[in-house]
Amino acid sequence: MLTKYIKDPRNWNLEKKSVFYCDFVKLRLLCLRSMNCDRVRSTEEMPIIIDSWADTIESRLQVMIDYDLCSEQTRNPQVVDYEDDCDEYYVNKRCMDALAEYLMSRYSLTCVAMMKANPCFFGERARCGIPQPILGDHPGSFVNPYTVIAETGHCKLIYDESDPRLEMQENWRTANSVDFFTYF
């Protein structure tokens, strides 16, 4: 479901790339919330509690919504210092835009996008001296499930050249003169 969504250029938004990334995160959260697996305990293959993972995503998604970087109207707008390049608004926007661009690339993987997210957000906060959010039950307890997915071989490129969306992507890139989306 996620791959179909991100590969369809009709869902891409160059004017506000953060919206595309935000919608991707919302779909990821929906997937996690609707899983039929045991969501209240970890397993050997996935050493993170699914409910905890979803709660973490939901809390970070709310930050994005509160900074008006998503499509829905925020109920808790955050004050932004538009003159400060290191305001948390810009930290979120830079990473969301970069991840949206990655997701629009031909060979993007949703699990890789999420693996790229952690270093981007954490790195930008560290560069700007913004305190890091506490993920999981206590500092240092958060296991990045996307790394586990990659290490267990479940993060793979499924590329079907006959998929009509690939031609739609190329047509979109040509029409918008965005050559750099063609590659990683």
Phi, psi and chi 1 to 4 in degrees:
 res  aa     phi    psi   chi1   chi2   chi3   chi4
   1 MET       -  -45.0 -179.6  175.2   85.1      -
   2 LEU   -64.0  -44.7  -79.9  170.4      -      -
   3 THR   -62.7  -43.4  -59.9      -      -      -
   4 LYS   -60.6  -40.0  -76.1 -178.5 -179.8  177.7
   5 TYR   -65.1  -49.6  179.1   81.4      -      -
   6 ILE   -72.7  -24.5   66.5  156.5      -      -
   7 LYS   -81.9   -8.5  -65.0  -64.0 -178.4 -169.0
   8 ASP   -92.9  110.6 -169.3  -21.5      -      -
   9 PRO   -59.6  -18.7  -19.3   28.3      -      -
  10 ARG   -65.9  -17.2  -67.6  171.1  -67.2 -166.8
  11 ASN   -94.0   -8.3  -62.5  -38.5      -      -
  12 TRP   -78.3  149.4  -62.2   -5.7      -      -
  13 ASN  -141.3  105.1 -174.3  -24.6      -      -
  14 LEU   -80.0  -26.0  -89.1 -173.4      -      -
  15 GLU   -71.3  -32.8  -68.5  174.7   21.2      -
  16 LYS  -142.2   78.7 -162.9  168.9 -179.2 -174.6
  17 LYS   -57.2  -31.0  -66.5  175.9 -165.4  170.6
  18 SER   -59.5  -30.1   63.1      -      -      -
  19 VAL   -64.3  -42.6  169.7      -      -      -
  20 PHE   -61.6  -46.4  175.7   59.0      -      -
  21 TYR   -64.1  -41.8  178.3   72.6      -      -
  22 CYS   -61.0  -44.0 -163.0      -      -      -
  23 ASP   -63.4  -37.5  -71.7  -15.4      -      -
  24 PHE   -60.9  -45.3  161.7   70.7      -      -
  25 VAL   -65.0  -39.4  172.4      -      -      -
  26 LYS   -61.9  -41.4  -75.7 -172.7  -96.6 -173.8
  27 LEU   -65.0  -39.6  -83.4  176.1      -      -
  28 ARG   -61.0  -42.7 -174.4   70.4 -168.5  106.9
  29 LEU   -64.0  -42.9 -176.8   59.8      -      -
  30 LEU   -58.5  -43.0  177.2   67.7      -      -
  31 CYS   -60.4  -47.4  -70.5      -      -      -
  32 LEU   -62.9  -42.5  -75.4  175.0      -      -
  33 ARG   -66.6  -24.1  -66.8  -79.0 -170.5 -143.2
  34 SER  -102.0    7.2   61.5      -      -      -
  35 MET   -67.0  146.7  -70.3  175.9   92.3      -
  36 ASN   -95.0    3.4  -68.9  -35.0      -      -
  37 CYS   -76.9  176.9   60.2      -      -      -
  38 ASP   -70.3  114.0 -173.3  -16.8      -      -
  39 ARG  -100.2   -2.1  -63.6  170.3    5.7  168.2
  40 VAL  -108.9    2.8  -64.5      -      -      -
  41 ARG  -146.0  156.6   65.3 -175.8  178.0   91.0
  42 SER   -84.8  163.2   59.9      -      -      -
  43 THR  -127.6  173.0   64.9      -      -      -
  44 GLU   -62.3  -40.5 -175.9  177.8  -29.3      -
  45 GLU   -75.1  -30.5 -178.8  142.9  -35.8      -
  46 MET  -131.1   91.2 -176.4   51.1   68.0      -
  47 PRO   -79.8   42.9   29.8  -33.2      -      -
  48 ILE  -144.0  142.2 -174.6  171.4      -      -
  49 ILE   -74.2  126.7  -63.4  168.0      -      -
  50 ILE   -58.0  -42.0  -59.6  -63.9      -      -
  51 ASP   -61.9  -39.2  -75.5  -21.0      -      -
  52 SER   -65.7  -41.8  172.0      -      -      -
  53 TRP   -60.3  -47.5 -178.1    9.6      -      -
  54 ALA   -64.1  -40.4      -      -      -      -
  55 ASP   -62.2  -39.3  -70.5  -14.8      -      -
  56 THR   -63.5  -46.4  -62.0      -      -      -
  57 ILE   -61.5  -43.4  -68.2  173.0      -      -
  58 GLU   -62.9  -39.4 -169.2  167.1   40.3      -
  59 SER   -67.0  -39.3   70.8      -      -      -
  60 ARG   -71.8  -34.5  -59.1  -42.3  -56.0  158.7
  61 LEU   -62.4  -39.8  176.6   61.2      -      -
  62 GLN   -63.3  -36.4 -169.7   58.2   52.8      -
  63 VAL   -60.7  -45.1  169.6      -      -      -
  64 MET   -61.8  -42.0  -63.0  174.2 -155.5      -
  65 ILE   -64.8  -43.5  -68.2  169.0      -      -
  66 ASP   -65.6  -22.9  -70.2  -15.2      -      -
  67 TYR   -91.6   10.2  -83.2  115.1      -      -
  68 ASP    59.1   40.0 -166.0   29.1      -      -
  69 LEU  -101.5    1.0  -68.1  165.6      -      -
  70 CYS  -115.8 -178.1  -59.2      -      -      -
  71 SER   -81.4  -28.7   56.0      -      -      -
  72 GLU   -83.7  157.6   61.8  -97.0   76.8      -
  73 GLN   -75.1  133.2 -171.3   69.5   34.9      -
  74 THR   -79.1  146.2  178.5      -      -      -
  75 ARG   -97.9   -8.3  -67.2 -173.9  -59.2  -93.2
  76 ASN  -136.7   67.5 -174.8   25.9      -      -
  77 PRO   -62.1  140.4   18.5  -24.7      -      -
  78 GLN   -97.1  144.6  -63.0  -62.7  -57.7      -
  79 VAL   -76.1  132.5  175.2      -      -      -
  80 VAL  -117.9  132.7  176.6      -      -      -
  81 ASP   -95.1   94.6 -179.6   -5.0      -      -
  82 TYR   -68.3  -12.4  -67.5  102.5      -      -
  83 GLU   -86.0  -16.3  -59.2  -62.7  -43.6      -
  84 ASP   -99.7  110.2 -178.2    3.2      -      -
  85 ASP   -60.3  -18.9 -177.8   26.2      -      -
  86 CYS  -104.4   12.4  -86.0      -      -      -
  87 ASP   -62.1  144.1 -172.9  -86.2      -      -
  88 GLU   -58.6  -26.5 -169.3  163.8   -0.1      -
  89 TYR   -55.7  -48.6  165.5   82.9      -      -
  90 TYR   -69.7  -34.4  -72.9  113.6      -      -
  91 VAL   -58.4  -49.3  166.8      -      -      -
  92 ASN   -65.3  -45.4  -78.5  -79.4      -      -
  93 LYS   -62.2  -45.0 -176.4  173.9 -178.5  -10.9
  94 ARG   -59.3  -46.6  -80.2 -169.3  -65.3  -89.7
  95 CYS   -69.2  -41.8  -72.5      -      -      -
  96 MET   -62.2  -41.6  -67.6  171.8   77.6      -
  97 ASP   -64.7  -44.1  -72.0   -5.3      -      -
  98 ALA   -64.4  -41.2      -      -      -      -
  99 LEU   -69.6  -35.3  -69.3  162.1      -      -
 100 ALA   -62.6  -42.2      -      -      -      -
 101 GLU   -62.8  -41.4  -72.7  177.9    8.9      -
 102 TYR   -61.6  -45.6  168.9   73.1      -      -
 103 LEU   -62.4  -25.9  -73.2  167.8      -      -
 104 MET   -82.3   -7.1  -71.9 -175.5 -127.7      -
 105 SER   -75.2  156.1   68.9      -      -      -
 106 ARG   -59.5  -41.6  177.3 -177.4  -68.0  161.5
 107 TYR  -103.4   21.3  -58.1  109.9      -      -
 108 SER   -66.4  148.2   67.0      -      -      -
 109 LEU  -121.3  135.1  -62.9  170.7      -      -
 110 THR   -62.1  -37.7   58.5      -      -      -
 111 CYS   -69.1  -33.9   47.1      -      -      -
 112 VAL   -69.3  -38.3  170.4      -      -      -
 113 ALA   -58.0  -42.4      -      -      -      -
 114 MET   -71.5  -30.5  -62.9  -51.4  -77.5      -
 115 MET   -69.5  -33.4  -79.5 -169.0  -76.4      -
 116 LYS   -72.1  -26.5  -72.8  174.9  173.0  -80.8
 117 ALA   -63.5  -48.8      -      -      -      -
 118 ASN   -56.9  -52.9  -80.2   -1.3      -      -
 119 PRO   -62.7  -34.0  -13.2   18.7      -      -
 120 CYS   -65.2  -55.7 -175.4      -      -      -
 121 PHE   -63.4  -44.4  -72.1  106.5      -      -
 122 PHE   -66.5  -43.1  -81.4   85.9      -      -
 123 GLY   -63.8  -43.0      -      -      -      -
 124 GLU   -64.6  -41.2  -79.9  -69.7  -56.0      -
 125 ARG   -64.4  -42.9  -78.5 -169.0 -164.0   94.0
 126 ALA   -63.1  -44.0      -      -      -      -
 127 ARG   -60.0  -36.3 -177.1 -177.1   69.9   77.8
 128 CYS   -93.7   -1.0  -72.0      -      -      -
 129 GLY    73.1   25.4      -      -      -      -
 130 ILE   -91.7  132.4  -62.4  172.2      -      -
 131 PRO   -57.4  142.7  -19.3   28.7      -      -
 132 GLN   -79.4  144.3  -58.7  -69.6  -10.8      -
 133 PRO   -70.7  150.9   24.7  -30.7      -      -
 134 ILE   -88.2  117.9  -65.4  173.7      -      -
 135 LEU  -104.4  139.5  -56.3  175.9      -      -
 136 GLY    82.6 -163.2      -      -      -      -
 137 ASP   -77.1  -30.9  -62.9  -30.0      -      -
 138 HIS  -154.2  162.2   50.1   24.8      -      -
 139 PRO   -53.3  136.2  -22.2   30.9      -      -
 140 GLY    81.4    0.7      -      -      -      -
 141 SER   -91.0   -9.7   70.1      -      -      -
 142 PHE   -79.3  121.6 -174.2   70.9      -      -
 143 VAL   -93.5  126.2  174.7      -      -      -
 144 ASN   -75.6  107.4 -174.5  -19.7      -      -
 145 PRO   -63.7  -26.3   13.6  -20.2      -      -
 146 TYR   -70.0  -31.7  -58.7  100.8      -      -
 147 THR   -66.9  -41.1  -57.8      -      -      -
 148 VAL   -62.5  -43.0  174.6      -      -      -
 149 ILE   -59.5  -43.5  -71.6  168.2      -      -
 150 ALA   -66.7  -44.3      -      -      -      -
 151 GLU   -66.5  -27.9  -71.6  170.7   -9.1      -
 152 THR   -91.2    4.5   55.1      -      -      -
 153 GLY    83.5   15.7      -      -      -      -
 154 HIS   -96.1    1.5  -64.2  -60.7      -      -
 155 CYS  -104.8   92.9 -174.7      -      -      -
 156 LYS  -129.3  151.7  -63.6  178.5 -177.3  172.5
 157 LEU   -84.4  123.2  177.9   63.9      -      -
 158 ILE  -111.5  106.2  -59.8  169.1      -      -
 159 TYR  -122.8  111.6 -172.9   76.2      -      -
 160 ASP  -111.1  105.7  176.6    5.6      -      -
 161 GLU   -62.3  -20.8  -71.4 -171.4   26.7      -
 162 SER   -82.4   -5.7   66.5      -      -      -
 163 ASP   -63.7  121.4 -171.6  -28.2      -      -
 164 PRO   -63.3  -19.5   19.3  -28.0      -      -
 165 ARG   -65.8  -27.8  -76.7 -177.8  -57.3 -108.1
 166 LEU   -64.7  -40.8  -62.4  174.8      -      -
 167 GLU   -67.8  -38.1 -175.4  177.1  -15.3      -
 168 MET   -60.3  -40.8  -72.5  171.1   57.4      -
 169 GLN   -62.2  -46.6  -73.8  179.5    9.3      -
 170 GLU   -64.1  -41.0  -69.1  -51.7  -50.9      -
 171 ASN   -62.0  -40.8  -67.8  -19.6      -      -
 172 TRP   -64.8  -45.8 -173.0   92.1      -      -
 173 ARG   -61.3  -42.7  -71.3 -176.8 -174.8  103.0
 174 THR   -64.5  -45.7  -57.8      -      -      -
 175 ALA   -64.2  -30.7      -      -      -      -
 176 ASN  -102.4    4.9  -69.6  -81.5      -      -
 177 SER    50.3   48.1  -60.2      -      -      -
 178 VAL  -117.4   73.0 -167.9      -      -      -
 179 ASP   -63.9  -32.6  -63.2  -26.8      -      -
 180 PHE   -69.1  -13.7   63.0   89.7      -      -
 181 PHE   -73.1  -12.0  -77.4  140.7      -      -
 182 THR   -70.0  -26.8  -54.6      -      -      -
 183 TYR  -118.5  170.7  -53.6  102.3      -      -
 184 PHE   -57.1      -  -99.2  110.6      -      -
